[in-house]
Amino acid sequence: MDKSIGKERAQVNHCIPAEMVTANPAIHIKKPILYPMFGGFIFILVVNLVSVLWITKEQENAVFEMERSSLATQFHDIVDSSVMELTSQAETISHIESLQRAFAQKDRDLLLKESLPLNKVIADNAITHFYFHDLDRVNFLRVHHPDRHGDRTDRLTLLTAEESGQVAHGIELGPLGTLTLRVVLPWKSAGNLLGYIELGREINHLVDSLGTRANLTVHVVVSKEHIGKSGFAEGVAGIFSHWAQFSDVVLMGNSEKTLTDGLQEYINDGTFKRPENARHGDSFYKADPFHFFSIPILNLEKVAVGYLVVAIDFRSFLSHSAFHVLLVSCSGVVILMLLFLLYSKHINSLERSANAVVMRLRAKALIIVSSTDHDYRTPERGAVRVEKE
């Protein structure tokens, strides 16, 4: 009998912890479960935010490269289209017999009189230059500027037309520093070469054809070495900005036009002379929403005589991106709060259930312990044990 009692008490010793008998235990599972889970959710949210920012930056760069490629292609298409238009106009003019007679007679006044109606028509089509040159490349008449004539022209387009006997075209720097797309047509009558007809369209009209978008600003930059200060002072007021605005270049256009610090730095440090080196603003960290790139303006020899410097404003793009980032952030915070409340409520319920079970087990344990003989209790240890016989 004693042996069976001892065996039963030994089982009680193995099954009932001393703390359950002598203390008021409470089970806490919120900290070890909910807090790490909540920390994991925060980590996921942060990773998502960083990913959204990175994707936004990549999208911004992709849009920039697309704009860069599109504008370069568009500008070259505009130049090609203008060449075709100027060539067509020059060929039409070359077949007018009244002009042929006046030029053959070297009657400048009559040639001007016959040409002025034509000049008005072509000027309405943004053709800004209209010349007649003789066989020695000496200018016989500038219809757009009739007081200036008699100077010898050694521009590459005219030299090429003289040498090849074919139409020549290219963007060239004029005597006053203006960049002009020129088309030179050998002027023939009955198979005989009379001279040369030249038509031109200034670069600003080509740039205007790129379109006027709120986020896009195009500037034309010309090296000072191509102009010279004397040429600058001679008559380009209103065509170029202030001479001293930049160290080695002059900016065509209105000097009142606001230039951002980033654009001035891009021009001053000469980065624009390397078109492959675009400059990206740091939209997120320096609040600089402008990106810059350049398109070289090439002459007939494929030498850059100027550059289109383009500034793209990404503020509208970034405002939409900021809205998406804010939306993701707020949504993530709201979801985290809801999950925290939901799981907290559920875990509290689990804790209450677990503690109720523990209390019932404790009550049963106390009943079992109280039914045993007091000789087998050791208060110092706070546990039930069986003495060896």
Buried (B, 14 or more C-beta within 10 A) or exposed (E): EEEEEBEBBEEBBEEBBBEBBBEEBEEEEEEEEBEEBBEEBEEEBEEBBEEBBEEBBEEBEEBBEEBBEEBBEBBEEBBEEBBEBBBEBBBEBBEEEEBBBBBEEEEBEBBBEBBEEBBEEBBEEBBBBBBBBBEEBEBBBBBBEBEEBEEEBEBBBBBBBBEEEEBBBBBBBBEEBBBBBBBBBBBBBEEEEBBBBBBBBBBBBBBEBBEEEEBBBBBBBBBBEBBEEEBBEEEBEEBBBEEEBBEEBBBBBEEEEEBBEBBEEBBBEEBBBEBEEBBBBEBBEEEBBBBBBBBBBBBBEEEBBBBBBBBBBBEEBBEEBEEEBEEBBEEBEEEBEEBBEEBEEEBEEBBEEBBEEBBEBBEEBBEBBEEBEEEBBEEEEEBBBBEEE
